[in-house]
Amino acid sequence: MNGVSSSRFKRCQALIIAQLVLLSVQGWSGDFVNVFVTTTPRHGVISLVGVLGLIESGGGFLVWHGVEGVVIVVLGATILTLSFKHHRGVVVSALLALLSVVSAGIGGVMFVASGFSAGGASMQMGGSFIAAYALYFIALYKLSKTSPLLGAGILKV
């Protein structure tokens, strides 16, 4: 493969690894928020402004958790876009991972909108997070199968 393909491979690989690191931090911050910030159920809200108000009232860790979630969605869309230059397995994994991240975000918004009391929405966040985490590892594995080093006979998987 030429230098451009190698460059695309490395960029996609680096972004998937960065996404996995961000997801790890997101998981830790989510656990912290769940245990220490949102322990007292509040009245639910039905508007985006109300959701943002509840997030703000939850303090810095909850705001961090929300902002990082948005960054993870944007990075997921970027990874999906770059994945189209690789094997179908990378594309499918990246697409399913992005859908899982979006599902986790929807669960998060629903959990906040419920006044931090909807256990099902919290479960949706956690389950979708686990799915996204696993799918990004699968995408990384599938991407390694398309490595320019494999084609050159330098790397064996």
N, C-alpha and C positions, 0 to 999 in steps of 0.2 A: 504494500500500500504506500501511497505517496505521503508527503509531509502534511498535506491538508487533512487527509483522513486520520492520520495519527493525532493531529491537533484536535480534531473534532472528538475523537475517542477520548483523549485526555480531559478535554473540557467537560464532556458528559459525565465521565467517571468522577471528576472532582466535584461536580455539582451534586451528584447522587450521594457522595460521601458527606458533603456539607449538609445535605438534606437529612441524612441519618443522624448527624451530630445535632442539628437543630431539633429534630424529633425527640432525641434523647433529652435535651434540655427542656423541651416542651412537656415531656412526660413528667419530669421532676417538678417543674413549676406547676403543672396541673395538680399533682399530688399535694404539693404544699398549699395551693389555693383551696383545694377540696378539704383538707384537714384543718388548716389554720385560718382561712379567710371566710369561707362560706358556710360556717358551721351553724349559723342562725338563719333559718328560713325567713324570707321577707315577702312582702306582697308582690305578686307578679305584675308584669307590665305587658302592654300590647303594642307598643310602638318602638321603632328603632331608637328614638330619642330616649325613651324609658330604659331600654336595654343599655345604652351608652351611659346613662346616669347611674344605673346599678353597677356597671363595671367601674366607673370612676369612684363610686362610694366604697368599692371593695379595696381600694388602695393600689399601691404600686405593683405588687405581684400579680394582681388580677389584670391590671392594664398591660403589664409585660406579657402575660400569657395570651391575651387577645391580640396584641400587636405582633407577637411572634407567630401566632396562628395565621395572620394575614401574610406575613413574609413567607411562611411555609407554603401557602397556596400559590403565591406568585412564583416561588422557586419550582414548585411542582409543575406549573404550566410551562416554565422555561425548559425543564427537563423533558417534558413530553414533546415539546417542539423540537428539541435537539435529537430526541430518540428516533424521529422519523428517518434519520440518516443511517440508522442501524437495523439490526435484525428485527423481525416481527415480534419476537419474544420480548425484546426490550420495550417496544412500543406498547404492547399489551400490558406488561407489568407497570410501566410508567402511567398509562391511562388508568388502570385499576387503582394504583396508588393515589393518583390525584383525586379520583372519585372518593376514595376512602378519606382523604384529608378533607375534602369538601363536606362529606358526611359528618366527620368529627366536628367541623366548624358549625354546621347546622345544629348538631346536638348541643354544642356549647352555647349558641345563641338561644336555643330553646330552654336550656338549663337556667341561664341567667334570666330569661323572660319569665320563667316560672317562679322567680324569687329564690332561686337556688334550692328548689324542693322537688323537682321532677327527677326521680331516680332513673327512669327510663332514658331520659335525655343524657344523663350522666353516663349511663351504660353505653349509649350510642357513641358518645365521645371516646370512651375507653376502648370499646370493641373496634371502632373505626381506626383509632390510633394504632392498635396492634396490627390490624390488617395493612395499614399504610407502611408501617415499619417492616413487616415481613415482605411486602411487595417491592419496596425499594431495595432490599437485600437480593431479592430475585432478579430485579432489573440490573443490579450490579453484577450478579453472576452471569446473566444472559449477555450483558455487555462485554464481560471478560472473554466470552466465546467468540466475539467479533474483533478481538484485539489485533492491531496491526502486527504485534509481535508473534501472534500465532501463525499468521500468514507467512511470516519470514522464517518460521521454524525456530525462533529463539525461545518462545515460551510454550509450555505444554500444560493443558488444563485437564 
